[in-house]
Amino acid sequence: MKTAVYPGTFDPLTNGHVDIIVRALKAFDHVVVALGINSKKQSLFTVEERREMILETFAGDDRISVDTFSGLQVEYLKRTGAIAVIRGLRAVSDFEFEFQMANMNRKLYPDAETFFLMTGQENFYLSSSLIKEVALLGGCVEGLVPEPVMRRLSVKVEEEG
């Protein structure tokens, strides 16, 4: 079975992320959405909330699983035996950072390959940070995030407001 890992914080999952996952499944049999735990980042959602939203979004699709990791991506890959990393690219500005990370990962773990997928034109402007900012300031993000995320965002906005 060909498995790929799609690492990120996914705080929250956006329709851009969903698009990348669905399209990755055309090349891979299984995608592990690997939630990175970074204590230096202030998250809106807990790791467990993010995990639940992803599982709800892809309910019933056993080709997608969710896991967590902290530290270097390559250490997670080595520990799990994964050799493929999926990364989404939105704009040219993403490419430089992702290119550096892919090459560092290759240096640290030559067995792993990074596969880049261009985000579809309908999602290229989306980022989790932008979604959070718009939602917390009272803007509408309907249609930009999956329904399970929309429901939980509404609750967070009420709690924060």
C-alpha positions, 0 to 999 in steps of 0.5 A: 500500500502506498501511504503519504503523510500530509503534515501540518497544524490544520488550525483549522482544516480548510477546503484547500487542505481538503482539496489537497487530501482528496487529490493526493488519494489519486496517487496514494492508497492512504493519506495520514494527516499528521497534526504537528504539535508545536507548543510555540504556536498559539492554536485556536483549536486543541489537537483533539478538536482538530483531529475530530474535525478532520475525522468528521470531514472524512467520515467513512473514508478509511483511506484517510487517518489522523495522527499527531507528532511533535518535533521534526517531520523526518523523525515522524516519517522514520518512526512510521516508515513513511517515505512520502510527504504531501505539501500544498503550494498556494503561491510562489511565496510558498515555494521558497519555504517548501523547497528549503524544507523538502531539501532539508528533509531529504538531507536528514532522511534520503529515503523520503520524497516530497510531493507538491500539489498546487492548490486549486484556483478556488482555494489558493488564497485560503490559509488557516490563519486567514480563516481564523482572523476573518471568523474571529472578527465576525466575517463569514467563512462559510464555503471556505471550510468543511461543515464540521469546522464551520460548526466548531468555528461558530462556537469558538467565535461565540466563546471569544466574543 
